[in-house]
Amino acid sequence: MKMKSIISLVFVSTMVLAWLLYFDTEPVPETTDEAVQSYQLSNGMKVLVIENHRAPVVVSQVWYKVGSSYEHDGITGISHVLEHMMFKGTEEHPAGEFSEIIAANGGEENAFTGQDYTAYFQKIANDRLELCLELEADRMRNLTLDEKEFLKEVEVVKEERRLRTEDKPTALTYERFNAVAFTNSPYRRPIIGWMEDLDTLTIDDVRKWYKTWYAPNNATLVVAGDVMAEEVYRLAKQYFGQLPTSEIEVLKPRREAKQYGTQRLTVEVPAKIPYLVMGYKTPVLTNVEEEWEVYALEVLAGLLDGGSSARLTNNLVRGQHIADSASASYGMTAKHETLFVLSAVPSDGVATDVLEFALREQIDTLKTQLPDEKELDRVKAQVVASQVYQQDSTFYQAMEVGMLDTIGLPWQVKDEYVENIMAVTAEQVQQVAKKYLVDEQLTVAVLDPLPIENTTTTSRAAPAAGGRHDY
């Protein structure tokens, strides 16, 4: 073939490919990853598909890049309220009909709001996927947002706040702990919102929030189960492809202000037992300088609280008998800096400052003595086993991919997790303990129980929420 002909062929092929991409007529995967196949619609909506043919079921999830960390003072809780309103109907499907249709087709549906995302999902037979996509596309841009429905639903959220936070002393303490631990990070605000903000929230606030954030160019569709990726893409294009976009402003960086010494607070409310929570500011995968550090922090949390033989249970609960319970937690996937948290309930007669000293001793031991290989191997095996076990759930597979994508991380992170955990050394665990678990990064909250004067309680049930149930 002559050079001129070759150049012409390449030019024509390039133009054909460009035409296909522009008009969005054929599925063109962004990746050939075996586990996840990725597509993008012409309006910016991302579609991620995980084929799993073990059973004729499918999980469909729509993730929006908006949650409580996107809110500002005065409208806290608005993302959660809007989540409730998403079940309150469009012109095509009036309030309550979404849930009724899914149930009538043998499916389950729900939603959840987090700090960095809001997600909606269905679990249903694989031949009903198209129904789910049609319904989700309708409410993505066509909510009626009736004021009467809003006034009822915001009362549901306020009652939910009373039941889950204000009437639970430990939950109330943890909420105030977060509010003090972070100075200017959006994570200082509760996902459910402050009651004072819920009292003043308006339907116009919700309409503006919905119009801004609920758009295809701010959403990711994740489908996992007994499906063919190209068919999912075809259906996504059919139902979501023509939806109008929204102008999404790029948020300014939200970096937490420097902390100057240990911060302390005491919560005094009627309660039966004291409670102690300690949190050290730590990086996450989106902002850590050295990637290995977050995996070392994961292993560190496992050393302290990785089953009945872990250090906190073994030393403080069964050994010294100074705690009825003790735990450690850390999560490496978030948009902003997070907390490495230790919490405990003291045994009867044990003061919270004694318990705090004991927890600090456990941290100091990690800083001065390397964990032995046997203990490290046990913790790694538990962490890895938990991750592998979760992968057996189609719902978890979809959720993991959706969460990673929504907070701005590549989903390939999930495939690297086990290898990175196994590579953590005892020296690295000690390094992160010395670097991050320090007083300059610490906030301590104590629940100091007041007497419970009236032991007779009245059962309060939250009003019905139109067929949707919160986690």
N, C-alpha and C positions, 0 to 999 in steps of 0.2 A: 504494500500500500504506500502511495506517495505521501510525503510529509504534509502537503497541503490538504490531502484528504483526511489525514489523522487529525490535524488541527480543526478542520470543519466538524468532524465527528465529536471531538471533545467539546467544542462550542455548543453543538446541538444538544448533547447529553446534559451539559451544564444548564442550558436554558430550560430543558424539560424538567429537570430536578427543581429548579427555581420556581417554575410554574406550579408544580405539584405542591411545593411547600407554601407558596403564596395563597393558593386557593384551598389548601387544607383538604385535598380530595383523597389522599391515600395515607395510611398510617406509616409514618417514617420514624422508627424508634430512635431516641437519642442515645441509647445504649444497647449493647447486646448482652448485658448482664443476665445470667441464667435465672436468678431469683426474682429480679425486678425488671420489668420493661417500662420504659418511660416515653411519654409522648407529650406534645404541647399543642393545644388548639391555637388557632389564629388569633383569638382574643386574649391569649396569655394564660389560660387555665392549664395547669399541669395535670396529667393523668398517669398514675403509677399502678401497674398491674402485677400481681403475684399469682401465677398459676399453681394451683394445688388441687390435684384431681382425686384425692383420696375419698371424698364424699360429695354428693351432688348438692352442695350448699355454697353460699357466697356471702361474703361480708363486704358491704359498701359503706365507705366513709367519705364525708366531705369535710375538709379541714380549712378553716379560715385563719389567716395570719392576723389575729386580733384576740386579746385577752385582757386581763386586769392590768398587766404591765403597760398597756397602751393608753390607759385612762389617766385623767388628771384629777386633782383634788376638786371636789364639788359634784363629780359624776361617778364616783366609785360604785362598782356593782353594775354598771350599765351593760357590760358585755354579758353578764349572767342574766340580767333581766331580758335582754334581747334573745338570749337562748330560749327562755320561756316563751317569748312572743312568737318564735318561729313555729310554734305548734298552734298558733291562733288564727291561721287561715289566710288564704288568698281568695280572689274572686272565683277562681276555678274550683278551689277546695276550701270550703268554710271551716271555721274553728272546730277542731277535734277530728275532722275527716281524715287527716293524714294518718293518725294513729289507727283509726278504725280500718282504713284500707289495708295497711300493713298487717294488722292482726287478722283480718278476714282472709288474707293470703298466706296465713301460717307463719308470719315473720315476727321478729322482735325489733323494736327501735328505741333509741334513746339519744342522749346528747350529754356533753360535759364541757365545762368552761375551765380553763387553766390560766396560769399567769401569762402565757405566751400564745395561746391558741384557743379556739372554740371549735368543737367537732360534733358532727351529727352522723349517726350510723344506723344501719339495718343489718340484721342477720336473717337470711331467707333462702328458700330453695333457688337453685341457680337459674331456673327458667323464669324467675320473677325479677331478675335484675333490672330489666328495662322499666318496670313499674317504679322501682325505687329511684332510678335516675330521672324519670319524668317528674316525679313528685319533688325531688330535691331541686331540679332546675326551676320549677315553678316558684318555689318559695325563696330561691336565691335572689330574685329581683322583683317579685310580685306580692310581697306581704301587704295586707291591707292596713295593719297596725291601727286597729280601732281603739279609740281612747277608753271606751268602757271596758274592753278586754284588758287594756293596759292597767287600769286602776285596780281591777281584780287581781291581776297577776303580780303586780308589785306588792300587794298585800301578802300573797303567797310567799314571795321571796323574803319579806320581812319576818313572817312567821317561821320560815326556814332558818333565818338567822337566829331568832330567839331559841329555837329548839336545838340547833347544832353548835351555837357559840355562846350566847348569853346565858343559857341555862346549864352550861357545862363548864365548870370552873377551870378544868385543865385546858379546854379549847380556848376559853377566854384569855387565859394566861399566855398561851402560845401565840394568839393573835397580837396581844400587846407586846410580847417579846419581839416579834417580827417588826412591829412598828418602831421599836427603839433600836433594834440591831442595825437597821438600815437608816441612814440619814436622808439621802436623796434618791436612792434607788427606788424604782417603781414597785419592787417586791415588798415594800413596807405597807402597801395597801392590801386589805383582805380581798380575796376574789369575790366574795359575796357582797362586798361593799360595807361602808359604815352606815349605820342606821340613819344618822343625820342626813346623809346624802340620798339615801333611798326615800326619805320623807319629802325631799324637794325635787326628786327626779320627775321629768315631764315626758309626755308622749312625743313632743317635738325633739327633746334630747335623743330619744330612742330612734326616731325617724332619721335624724342626721347621722347617727352612728351607723345605722343600717345602710343608708345610702352610700356612705363613705367606704365601709369595709366589706360589705357583702356583695362582692362582684367576682366575676370569673378570673380576672387578673390578680386577685388576692386569695385565690382558693386552689386547693389541690384535691383531686378525686383519687382515692385509693380503693382499689377493688382486689380482693383476695379470695381464692377458692376455685371451684370447678368451672373455670371460664377459659375462653381463648382470648389472648391479649388483643388481637386485631378486632375481634367482635366488640370488646369493651370500648376500644377506641372509636369504632363506628357509632356506637350508641352514645358515647360521650359527645361526639361531634354533632350528632343529631339533636340532642337535647340541650347541651350547654353551648355549642359552637356559635350560635347567633345571639347570645345574651350580650347586652351592652356592657362595656367596661366602666370603671370608676377611676377618677384621678387620685392615685394613692401618693400622698406626700411621703418623702423619705424622712423618717424620724431622726432627730439629732441623737448623737451618742449619749447614752445614759450611764455615765461612770459614777460609781459610788464614791462619795467624798472620803478623804482620809480620816481614820479613826484615831483618837488620841487617848489611849488607855482603856481599861476595862469599863464597860457600861453596866449599870445595875438597875433593876426595877423590882418592885414588890407589888403583887396584886392581892388585895384584901377583899375577899368575898366569902359569903357563907359556903362552906365546903366541909367534907368529912375528913379529908386527908391532905397533907402538904404535897407539893410537887415542885420539882427543880428542873429547869432546862437551861443548857449552856450552848452557845453557838459561836463558832469561829468563822470569820469570813474566809472563803476559799474560792479559787477560780473554777471555771467550768471549761468544757472543751472548746467553746466559741471564743474564749479570751485568755486561755492559759499560755504562758510563754514557752514552756517545754511540755509537749503532749504527754509524756510519760507520767507527769506529776498527777494528772487526774486519775490514771489507772492505779497509781500507788495509793492515792487517797481512798479509792474503792477497796483496795486490799486492807488498808488501815481500818476502815469501818468494819470489814469482815473479821479482823483480828479481835476487835472489841466486842462485836455483836454478830457473830456468825454461827448461831446455834447454841445449844445448851452447854457446849464445852468452850465457848468463847470467853474472853477475859472478864467482861463485866458480870456475866451471870456466874461464872466459876468463882470469881474473887469477891464480889460485893454481895451477891444474893446468897449463894451457897456457902461461900467461905467465911466472910466476916459477918454475915447476917445483918448488914446495915441497910440493905435495900430490898424492898418487896419486888421491885422490877427495875431494870436499867437497860437502856438501849443506845445505839449509835446509828446515825444515818448520814448519808451523803449521796447526792445525785450529780452526775457530771454533765448532764444534758439540760441546758437552759440557755436563754439569750444573755442573761446577765449574771454577775457574781452571785454566789449562793452561800449557804452556811453548812458547815460540818457540825452536826447537832448531837449533843449528849443529853439524855433526859432520864430521870429516875424518880421513883416514889420511895421515900425513906421508910424503913421498918418502924414499927410502933416504938415511940420513945426516942428515936434518933433525930437529932436536929439537922436541918437542911445544910447548915454550914459544915457539919461533920461529913455529910454525904458529898458536898462539893469538894472538900479536901480529898476524899477518897477517889473521886473521879479524876481530879488533877494528878493524883499519884499514878493512876493508870496511864495518863498521858506522859508524865515525866519518865516512867519506866520505858516507854517506847522510844523516848529521846535518848536515853542513856544505855539501853541494852538492846542489841539486835535480836529480833525474833528468830528462833531456830528454824532450820529448814523444814523439820517435820510439821511444825505449827503452820508455817507459811504454805506448805504444800496442801495441808488440810483445808485452809481457808480458800486457796485458789480453786481446789476441787469443788468446794461448795458454791463459790461464785459462778464457776463455769457450768456446773450442773444446773443451777437455777436458770441461767441463760438458755441452756440447751433445752431444758424442760419447757420453758415459756415458748420456745420456737415451735412446739408441738401444737400450739393454738393458732388457728388461722386468724382469729381476731387479734391476737397479740402481734402476729407478723404484720398485719396491716397497720395496727396502731403504732408500732415501733417505726415503721417507714414514714407514716404520716407525721409523727411528732418530729422526727429528725429533719425532714424536709421543711416543715413549717418554721422551725427555729433557725433554719439556715445552715444545716449541716448535711453533707451528702449521706444518703442511706447506706453507702458502703461502710460507714462507721460500724454498723452492726456486725458486719462480717469480719472486721478487724478486732472486735472486742476480746474474744477468747485469746487470740494470739498475744495481744498487748497485756492482758492480765497475767498470762503465764510468764511473760518476760520480766515482770516486776521482781526486783531483788529486795532482800532485807535492808540493804543500805539505802535504797530509794525510799522505802517506807519510813525509815528513820529520818531521812532528809526532809520529807514533806511534813512530818510531825514537828520537826524543829523550825521549819520555815513558816508554817501556817497556824499551828495550834499554839499561839502565843497570846499573852495578855493584851497586847495592843490590838488584837483582832477579836477580842472576846466580849460577848454580852451574856449576862447571867440574869435569869428571871426566877423569882420564887413566888409560889402560891402560898400565902399565909392565911390559913382558914379562919374565918369568923364563925362564931357559933350559929348553928342552924336552929333558929328559934321555933319555926313551925315545921314539924316533921310530916304534916299532912300535905301531900302534893296533889294537885289537880292535873289529870292527864289532858294534854293539849294535842290535838291532831292537826296537822297542817291541812288547809283547804285543798280540795282536789285541784290538780294542775292540768286539767284537760288531757289526761291520758299520758302525760310525759312524767318521767321520774328522774330526779337528780341523784347523782352519786354523792 
